[in-house]
Amino acid sequence: MNKTDKIYIAGHSGLVGSAVVRLLRKKGYTNLVYQTREDLDLTDKTAVDHWFVRQRPQFVIIAAARVGGILDNDTHPVDFLYQNLQIATNIIHASHEHKVEKLLNLGSACIYPKDSQQPIREEYFMTGKLEPTNEAYAIAKIAAIKLCQAYHRQYGDNFISAMPTNLYGPGDTFNDSFAHVLPALLHKLVVAKETNQPFIKVWGSGKPRREFMFVDDLARALLLLMDKYNSPEIINVGTGEDINILDLVEMLKTVVGYSGEIVLDGTKPDGMPLRRLDVSKLRKLGYKHEYTLLQGLTETHRWYMAHAGKAIKEKQRA
């Protein structure tokens, strides 16, 4: 991509999209286009088609999606399946119709089977049953991957799909009901510290192991893929490192400065026992993540306290 090429970032205000925008601006890209949800409903095919007619982007990055944690996924499977299918199919089809030069479709590590051999290699895709707690979201992401591959096979479109691991960082969703595990824990620990709670409850056994990637590292990887990767086959994006949830909580306690106890709630689901991606394909392209987990958590906590953390202190004063 050249610095003046028109690049459309779908989902520009979300966790991933905002990181991509920050990186592109930092590197001097001057022709970025995006729309707010109020101005462009990505689930509306006609609206998306009309927008592409007007804007004519040369490159497209799909970072827009209905996302959430285990509870949200398990409670609203229709929303996760239907809305994500609409978003992906509308953008991918419009990109084909209006001759976009290259499209990057952002998938998810949850597309892989629940009982995948670890670390998870790209060829394990569609070789077993999915994790039930996020099956609807995973199926929508699988459909988007297959649609990109179909456009490549039938029409030769340069549509690629990247599978990121668990992400976190500035701009994430921080609450107990809808957030992913890391931001939900960060939020819970900050609230517990500010309100002097003697303990917090953590879902599950604390034993599941997860891989976490700071979102600015992901943005760097996506830009590399836009420049160097042109295969319709999926490619993993992650750190290749994992940590169990209890150790993650302890690390977050240190970052937040919370001194209370951790109580494990075994009545709540664990999700997959282990998920770590094999990122050898990405590393062969010359990529290596820059942020350690501790550095990323510290940056995320700093951003959180400057934004969402203000509301907690204001409520406390009231």
C-alpha positions as a LaTeX table, in Angstrom:
\begin{tabular}{lrrr}
\hline
Residue & $x$ (\AA) & $y$ (\AA) & $z$ (\AA) \\
\hline
Met1 & 0.00 & 0.00 & 0.00 \\
Asn2 & 1.17 & 3.49 & $-0.81$ \\
Lys3 & 0.79 & 6.35 & 1.66 \\
Thr4 & $-1.90$ & 8.02 & $-0.48$ \\
Asp5 & $-3.96$ & 4.90 & $-1.27$ \\
Lys6 & $-7.55$ & 5.02 & $-0.02$ \\
Ile7 & $-7.85$ & 2.54 & 2.85 \\
Tyr8 & $-11.18$ & 1.68 & 4.48 \\
Ile9 & $-11.01$ & 0.49 & 8.10 \\
Ala10 & $-14.35$ & $-1.08$ & 9.02 \\
Gly11 & $-14.78$ & $-0.88$ & 12.79 \\
His12 & $-12.32$ & 1.99 & 13.16 \\
Ser13 & $-13.49$ & 2.95 & 16.67 \\
Gly14 & $-13.16$ & $-0.52$ & 18.17 \\
Leu15 & $-10.22$ & $-2.18$ & 19.87 \\
Val16 & $-8.53$ & $-3.42$ & 16.69 \\
Gly17 & $-9.73$ & $-0.75$ & 14.28 \\
Ser18 & $-8.53$ & 2.14 & 16.45 \\
Ala19 & $-5.09$ & 0.52 & 16.80 \\
Val20 & $-4.86$ & 0.11 & 13.01 \\
Val21 & $-5.84$ & 3.75 & 12.48 \\
Arg22 & $-3.22$ & 4.91 & 15.03 \\
Leu23 & $-0.49$ & 2.91 & 13.32 \\
Leu24 & $-1.40$ & 3.98 & 9.78 \\
Arg25 & $-1.49$ & 7.64 & 10.78 \\
Lys26 & 1.83 & 7.28 & 12.59 \\
Lys27 & 3.38 & 5.82 & 9.44 \\
Gly28 & 2.10 & 8.67 & 7.30 \\
Tyr29 & $-0.91$ & 7.17 & 5.51 \\
Thr30 & $-3.09$ & 10.12 & 4.58 \\
Asn31 & $-6.18$ & 8.71 & 2.86 \\
Leu32 & $-7.99$ & 6.69 & 5.53 \\
Val33 & $-11.78$ & 6.40 & 5.31 \\
Tyr34 & $-14.28$ & 5.10 & 7.83 \\
Gln35 & $-17.78$ & 5.75 & 9.11 \\
Thr36 & $-19.45$ & 5.67 & 12.51 \\
Arg37 & $-22.09$ & 3.06 & 13.20 \\
Glu38 & $-24.72$ & 5.80 & 13.15 \\
Asp39 & $-23.70$ & 6.90 & 9.65 \\
Leu40 & $-23.23$ & 3.45 & 8.13 \\
Asp41 & $-25.03$ & 0.32 & 9.30 \\
Leu42 & $-22.78$ & $-2.52$ & 8.15 \\
Thr43 & $-25.65$ & $-5.01$ & 8.53 \\
Asp44 & $-27.54$ & $-3.11$ & 5.79 \\
Lys45 & $-26.41$ & $-4.44$ & 2.40 \\
Thr46 & $-27.89$ & $-1.55$ & 0.42 \\
Ala47 & $-26.24$ & 1.05 & 2.64 \\
Val48 & $-22.87$ & $-0.70$ & 2.35 \\
Asp49 & $-23.15$ & $-0.93$ & $-1.44$ \\
His50 & $-24.01$ & 2.76 & $-1.73$ \\
Trp51 & $-21.10$ & 3.71 & 0.52 \\
Phe52 & $-18.65$ & 1.74 & $-1.65$ \\
Val53 & $-20.02$ & 3.46 & $-4.77$ \\
Arg54 & $-19.31$ & 6.86 & $-3.23$ \\
Gln55 & $-15.96$ & 6.13 & $-1.58$ \\
Arg56 & $-14.29$ & 3.58 & $-3.90$ \\
Pro57 & $-11.66$ & 2.34 & $-1.39$ \\
Gln58 & $-8.60$ & 0.59 & $-2.82$ \\
Phe59 & $-7.87$ & $-1.46$ & 0.29 \\
Val60 & $-10.21$ & $-2.77$ & 3.01 \\
Ile61 & $-9.50$ & $-4.01$ & 6.53 \\
Ile62 & $-12.49$ & $-5.64$ & 8.26 \\
Ala63 & $-12.16$ & $-5.08$ & 12.01 \\
Ala64 & $-15.89$ & $-4.61$ & 12.57 \\
Ala65 & $-17.80$ & $-7.31$ & 14.46 \\
Arg66 & $-20.23$ & $-8.01$ & 17.25 \\
Val67 & $-17.87$ & $-9.21$ & 19.99 \\
Gly68 & $-18.10$ & $-10.19$ & 23.65 \\
Gly69 & $-17.05$ & $-12.61$ & 26.35 \\
Ile70 & $-18.31$ & $-16.09$ & 27.27 \\
Leu71 & $-21.51$ & $-14.87$ & 28.96 \\
Asp72 & $-22.46$ & $-12.55$ & 26.10 \\
Asn73 & $-21.74$ & $-15.23$ & 23.48 \\
Asp74 & $-23.64$ & $-17.90$ & 25.34 \\
Thr75 & $-26.65$ & $-15.64$ & 26.02 \\
His76 & $-27.01$ & $-14.05$ & 22.55 \\
Pro77 & $-26.05$ & $-16.67$ & 19.94 \\
Val78 & $-28.49$ & $-15.30$ & 17.34 \\
Asp79 & $-27.00$ & $-11.81$ & 17.57 \\
Phe80 & $-23.44$ & $-13.11$ & 17.27 \\
Leu81 & $-24.20$ & $-15.37$ & 14.32 \\
Tyr82 & $-26.64$ & $-13.23$ & 12.35 \\
Gln83 & $-25.02$ & $-9.81$ & 12.79 \\
Asn84 & $-21.50$ & $-11.03$ & 12.09 \\
Leu85 & $-22.66$ & $-12.89$ & 9.00 \\
Gln86 & $-24.30$ & $-9.72$ & 7.73 \\
Ile87 & $-21.29$ & $-7.50$ & 8.40 \\
Ala88 & $-18.81$ & $-9.84$ & 6.75 \\
Thr89 & $-20.85$ & $-10.80$ & 3.70 \\
Asn90 & $-21.88$ & $-7.21$ & 2.98 \\
Ile91 & $-18.32$ & $-5.84$ & 3.09 \\
Ile92 & $-16.70$ & $-8.77$ & 1.29 \\
His93 & $-19.28$ & $-8.76$ & $-1.52$ \\
Ala94 & $-19.08$ & $-4.97$ & $-1.93$ \\
Ser95 & $-15.28$ & $-5.20$ & $-2.05$ \\
His96 & $-15.55$ & $-7.66$ & $-4.92$ \\
Glu97 & $-18.21$ & $-5.68$ & $-6.78$ \\
His98 & $-16.23$ & $-2.45$ & $-6.57$ \\
Lys99 & $-12.85$ & $-4.04$ & $-7.39$ \\
Val100 & $-10.99$ & $-3.49$ & $-4.14$ \\
Glu101 & $-7.30$ & $-4.30$ & $-4.68$ \\
Lys102 & $-6.90$ & $-6.20$ & $-1.42$ \\
Leu103 & $-9.07$ & $-7.06$ & 1.57 \\
Leu104 & $-7.97$ & $-8.29$ & 4.99 \\
Asn105 & $-10.66$ & $-10.18$ & 6.89 \\
Leu106 & $-10.07$ & $-10.41$ & 10.64 \\
Gly107 & $-11.10$ & $-13.78$ & 12.01 \\
Ser108 & $-10.59$ & $-15.26$ & 15.46 \\
Ala109 & $-8.74$ & $-18.12$ & 17.14 \\
Cys110 & $-12.13$ & $-19.49$ & 18.23 \\
Ile111 & $-12.59$ & $-20.91$ & 14.71 \\
Tyr112 & $-10.37$ & $-23.82$ & 15.70 \\
Pro113 & $-11.72$ & $-27.04$ & 17.26 \\
Lys114 & $-12.12$ & $-27.13$ & 21.02 \\
Asp115 & $-9.76$ & $-30.08$ & 21.37 \\
Ser116 & $-7.10$ & $-28.92$ & 18.92 \\
Gln117 & $-3.57$ & $-30.13$ & 19.37 \\
Gln118 & $-1.45$ & $-27.33$ & 20.85 \\
Pro119 & $-0.02$ & $-25.05$ & 19.64 \\
Ile120 & $-2.74$ & $-24.61$ & 17.05 \\
Arg121 & $-1.55$ & $-24.73$ & 13.46 \\
Glu122 & $-3.54$ & $-23.29$ & 10.57 \\
Glu123 & $-4.18$ & $-26.74$ & 9.09 \\
Tyr124 & $-6.25$ & $-27.72$ & 12.16 \\
Phe125 & $-9.02$ & $-25.44$ & 10.84 \\
Met126 & $-12.32$ & $-27.35$ & 10.51 \\
Thr127 & $-10.96$ & $-30.66$ & 11.81 \\
Gly128 & $-13.20$ & $-30.97$ & 14.88 \\
Lys129 & $-16.04$ & $-29.63$ & 17.02 \\
Leu130 & $-16.05$ & $-25.99$ & 18.18 \\
Glu131 & $-16.13$ & $-24.71$ & 21.75 \\
Pro132 & $-19.90$ & $-24.51$ & 22.53 \\
Thr133 & $-19.74$ & $-21.26$ & 24.50 \\
Asn134 & $-18.70$ & $-19.22$ & 21.44 \\
Glu135 & $-19.87$ & $-21.47$ & 18.62 \\
Ala136 & $-22.18$ & $-18.89$ & 17.01 \\
Tyr137 & $-19.42$ & $-16.29$ & 16.72 \\
Ala138 & $-16.99$ & $-18.91$ & 15.42 \\
Ile139 & $-19.39$ & $-20.10$ & 12.72 \\
Ala140 & $-19.87$ & $-16.54$ & 11.47 \\
Lys141 & $-16.10$ & $-16.09$ & 11.30 \\
Ile142 & $-15.68$ & $-19.42$ & 9.49 \\
Ala143 & $-18.28$ & $-18.36$ & 6.92 \\
Ala144 & $-16.37$ & $-15.11$ & 6.30 \\
Ile145 & $-13.12$ & $-17.03$ & 5.77 \\
Lys146 & $-14.78$ & $-19.42$ & 3.33 \\
Leu147 & $-16.38$ & $-16.52$ & 1.46 \\
Cys148 & $-13.00$ & $-14.80$ & 1.04 \\
Gln149 & $-11.51$ & $-18.06$ & $-0.21$ \\
Ala150 & $-14.44$ & $-18.55$ & $-2.61$ \\
Tyr151 & $-13.97$ & $-15.08$ & $-4.12$ \\
His152 & $-10.29$ & $-15.84$ & $-4.57$ \\
Arg153 & $-10.98$ & $-19.20$ & $-6.21$ \\
Gln154 & $-13.80$ & $-18.03$ & $-8.49$ \\
Tyr155 & $-12.66$ & $-14.49$ & $-9.33$ \\
Gly156 & $-9.01$ & $-14.24$ & $-8.27$ \\
Asp157 & $-9.72$ & $-11.57$ & $-5.62$ \\
Asn158 & $-6.84$ & $-10.88$ & $-3.23$ \\
Phe159 & $-8.87$ & $-11.43$ & $-0.05$ \\
Ile160 & $-6.85$ & $-12.71$ & 2.93 \\
Ser161 & $-7.89$ & $-13.80$ & 6.44 \\
Ala162 & $-5.87$ & $-13.39$ & 9.65 \\
Met163 & $-6.68$ & $-15.30$ & 12.87 \\
Pro164 & $-5.66$ & $-13.26$ & 15.92 \\
Thr165 & $-5.31$ & $-14.69$ & 19.39 \\
Asn166 & $-6.97$ & $-13.08$ & 22.46 \\
Leu167 & $-6.49$ & $-9.33$ & 22.21 \\
Tyr168 & $-6.40$ & $-6.50$ & 24.75 \\
Gly169 & $-5.37$ & $-2.88$ & 25.00 \\
Pro170 & $-6.60$ & 0.74 & 24.76 \\
Gly171 & $-10.17$ & 1.06 & 23.51 \\
Asp172 & $-11.31$ & $-2.34$ & 24.78 \\
Thr173 & $-14.70$ & $-3.02$ & 26.40 \\
Phe174 & $-14.32$ & $-3.08$ & 30.18 \\
Asn175 & $-17.23$ & $-4.55$ & 32.13 \\
Asp176 & $-18.25$ & $-7.80$ & 33.76 \\
Ser177 & $-21.13$ & $-8.76$ & 31.46 \\
Phe178 & $-19.85$ & $-8.23$ & 27.92 \\
Ala179 & $-16.06$ & $-8.01$ & 28.07 \\
His180 & $-13.50$ & $-10.69$ & 27.28 \\
Val181 & $-11.64$ & $-12.23$ & 30.18 \\
Leu182 & $-8.68$ & $-9.85$ & 30.46 \\
Pro183 & $-10.50$ & $-6.49$ & 30.35 \\
Ala184 & $-13.27$ & $-7.90$ & 32.54 \\
Leu185 & $-10.69$ & $-8.88$ & 35.17 \\
Leu186 & $-8.93$ & $-5.53$ & 34.95 \\
His187 & $-12.23$ & $-3.71$ & 35.46 \\
Lys188 & $-13.18$ & $-5.94$ & 38.40 \\
Leu189 & $-9.82$ & $-5.42$ & 40.10 \\
Val190 & $-9.88$ & $-1.63$ & 39.69 \\
Val191 & $-13.42$ & $-1.45$ & 41.12 \\
Ala192 & $-12.40$ & $-3.72$ & 44.00 \\
Lys193 & $-9.41$ & $-1.53$ & 44.81 \\
Glu194 & $-11.33$ & 1.75 & 44.60 \\
Thr195 & $-14.19$ & 0.41 & 46.76 \\
Asn196 & $-11.95$ & $-1.47$ & 49.25 \\
Gln197 & $-13.43$ & $-4.90$ & 48.55 \\
Pro198 & $-11.63$ & $-7.66$ & 50.50 \\
Phe199 & $-11.85$ & $-10.19$ & 47.64 \\
Ile200 & $-12.98$ & $-10.68$ & 44.06 \\
Lys201 & $-14.52$ & $-13.71$ & 42.39 \\
Val202 & $-12.95$ & $-15.13$ & 39.26 \\
Trp203 & $-14.89$ & $-17.40$ & 36.93 \\
Gly204 & $-13.90$ & $-21.04$ & 36.68 \\
Ser205 & $-10.95$ & $-22.97$ & 38.04 \\
Gly206 & $-8.21$ & $-20.53$ & 37.03 \\
Lys207 & $-6.45$ & $-23.37$ & 35.21 \\
Pro208 & $-7.26$ & $-22.62$ & 31.54 \\
Arg209 & $-4.30$ & $-21.25$ & 29.62 \\
Arg210 & $-4.67$ & $-18.41$ & 27.15 \\
Glu211 & $-2.45$ & $-16.45$ & 24.80 \\
Phe212 & $-2.81$ & $-12.67$ & 24.91 \\
Met213 & $-1.60$ & $-10.09$ & 22.41 \\
Phe214 & $-1.40$ & $-6.32$ & 22.87 \\
Val215 & $-3.51$ & $-4.73$ & 20.18 \\
Asp216 & $-0.77$ & $-2.42$ & 18.90 \\
Asp217 & 1.31 & $-5.52$ & 18.15 \\
Leu218 & $-1.63$ & $-6.91$ & 16.20 \\
Ala219 & $-1.89$ & $-3.70$ & 14.16 \\
Arg220 & 1.77 & $-4.04$ & 13.17 \\
Ala221 & 1.15 & $-7.63$ & 12.09 \\
Leu222 & $-1.89$ & $-6.67$ & 10.00 \\
Leu223 & 0.02 & $-3.95$ & 8.19 \\
Leu224 & 2.78 & $-6.48$ & 7.44 \\
Leu225 & 0.19 & $-8.89$ & 6.03 \\
Met226 & $-1.29$ & $-6.19$ & 3.84 \\
Asp227 & 2.17 & $-5.62$ & 2.39 \\
Lys228 & 3.56 & $-9.17$ & 2.19 \\
Tyr229 & 0.86 & $-11.86$ & 2.43 \\
Asn230 & $-1.30$ & $-12.74$ & $-0.56$ \\
Ser231 & $-2.51$ & $-16.28$ & 0.08 \\
Pro232 & $-6.20$ & $-17.18$ & 0.55 \\
Glu233 & $-5.12$ & $-19.64$ & 3.27 \\
Ile234 & $-5.62$ & $-18.39$ & 6.81 \\
Ile235 & $-2.65$ & $-17.18$ & 8.87 \\
Asn236 & $-2.37$ & $-17.04$ & 12.66 \\
Val237 & $-1.42$ & $-13.84$ & 14.47 \\
Gly238 & $-0.25$ & $-14.06$ & 18.06 \\
Thr239 & 2.71 & $-14.18$ & 20.41 \\
Gly240 & 3.12 & $-17.95$ & 20.68 \\
Glu241 & 3.14 & $-17.57$ & 24.49 \\
Asp242 & 0.42 & $-18.48$ & 27.02 \\
Ile243 & $-0.42$ & $-18.01$ & 30.71 \\
Asn244 & $-2.99$ & $-19.59$ & 33.01 \\
Ile245 & $-5.86$ & $-17.40$ & 34.17 \\
Leu246 & $-4.88$ & $-17.45$ & 37.84 \\
Asp247 & $-1.36$ & $-16.23$ & 37.05 \\
Leu248 & $-2.87$ & $-13.57$ & 34.81 \\
Val249 & $-5.02$ & $-12.37$ & 37.72 \\
Glu250 & $-1.96$ & $-12.19$ & 39.96 \\
Met251 & $-0.11$ & $-10.14$ & 37.34 \\
Leu252 & $-3.11$ & $-7.82$ & 37.01 \\
Lys253 & $-3.27$ & $-7.45$ & 40.80 \\
Thr254 & 0.30 & $-6.18$ & 40.74 \\
Val255 & $-0.39$ & $-3.75$ & 37.89 \\
Val256 & $-3.56$ & $-2.41$ & 39.55 \\
Gly257 & $-2.14$ & $-2.42$ & 43.08 \\
Tyr258 & $-4.96$ & $-4.51$ & 44.56 \\
Ser259 & $-4.11$ & $-6.44$ & 47.73 \\
Gly260 & $-7.32$ & $-8.41$ & 48.28 \\
Glu261 & $-7.97$ & $-12.13$ & 47.88 \\
Ile262 & $-8.90$ & $-14.09$ & 44.77 \\
Val263 & $-11.86$ & $-16.48$ & 45.09 \\
Leu264 & $-12.38$ & $-18.97$ & 42.26 \\
Asp265 & $-16.02$ & $-19.61$ & 41.27 \\
Gly266 & $-16.09$ & $-23.21$ & 40.06 \\
Thr267 & $-19.78$ & $-22.97$ & 39.12 \\
Lys268 & $-18.87$ & $-20.84$ & 36.10 \\
Pro269 & $-17.50$ & $-22.26$ & 32.82 \\
Asp270 & $-13.81$ & $-22.35$ & 31.93 \\
Gly271 & $-14.19$ & $-22.44$ & 28.18 \\
Met272 & $-11.38$ & $-24.15$ & 26.29 \\
Pro273 & $-8.72$ & $-25.66$ & 28.61 \\
Leu274 & $-5.85$ & $-24.37$ & 26.44 \\
Arg275 & $-5.51$ & $-22.19$ & 23.38 \\
Arg276 & $-2.19$ & $-21.05$ & 21.96 \\
Leu277 & $-1.47$ & $-20.38$ & 18.32 \\
Asp278 & 1.41 & $-21.63$ & 16.23 \\
Val279 & 2.70 & $-18.41$ & 14.64 \\
Ser280 & 5.57 & $-19.85$ & 12.61 \\
Lys281 & 4.03 & $-18.72$ & 9.29 \\
Leu282 & 3.86 & $-15.14$ & 10.56 \\
Arg283 & 7.40 & $-15.25$ & 11.90 \\
Lys284 & 8.68 & $-16.41$ & 8.52 \\
Leu285 & 7.43 & $-13.08$ & 7.17 \\
Gly286 & 9.75 & $-11.33$ & 9.65 \\
Tyr287 & 7.26 & $-10.54$ & 12.42 \\
Lys288 & 7.89 & $-10.58$ & 16.19 \\
His289 & 5.69 & $-8.96$ & 18.82 \\
Glu290 & 7.23 & $-6.08$ & 20.77 \\
Tyr291 & 5.20 & $-5.87$ & 24.00 \\
Thr292 & 5.66 & $-8.31$ & 26.87 \\
Leu293 & 2.44 & $-9.18$ & 28.70 \\
Leu294 & 3.43 & $-7.05$ & 31.68 \\
Gln295 & 4.21 & $-4.05$ & 29.45 \\
Gly296 & 0.90 & $-4.43$ & 27.64 \\
Leu297 & $-1.09$ & $-4.75$ & 30.87 \\
Thr298 & 0.60 & $-1.65$ & 32.26 \\
Glu299 & $-0.25$ & 0.36 & 29.13 \\
Thr300 & $-3.83$ & $-0.93$ & 29.18 \\
His301 & $-4.28$ & $-0.06$ & 32.85 \\
Arg302 & $-2.91$ & 3.43 & 32.24 \\
Trp303 & $-5.40$ & 3.98 & 29.39 \\
Tyr304 & $-8.25$ & 2.52 & 31.42 \\
Met305 & $-7.64$ & 4.81 & 34.38 \\
Ala306 & $-7.52$ & 7.85 & 32.08 \\
His307 & $-10.87$ & 6.93 & 30.53 \\
Ala308 & $-13.19$ & 4.34 & 32.08 \\
Gly309 & $-11.53$ & 4.67 & 35.49 \\
Lys310 & $-12.75$ & 8.26 & 35.83 \\
Ala311 & $-16.36$ & 7.09 & 36.03 \\
Ile312 & $-15.52$ & 4.78 & 38.95 \\
Lys313 & $-13.92$ & 7.58 & 40.97 \\
Glu314 & $-16.77$ & 9.97 & 40.20 \\
Lys315 & $-19.34$ & 7.39 & 41.35 \\
Gln316 & $-17.29$ & 6.85 & 44.51 \\
Arg317 & $-17.23$ & 10.56 & 45.31 \\
Ala318 & $-20.99$ & 10.82 & 44.74 \\
\hline
\end{tabular}
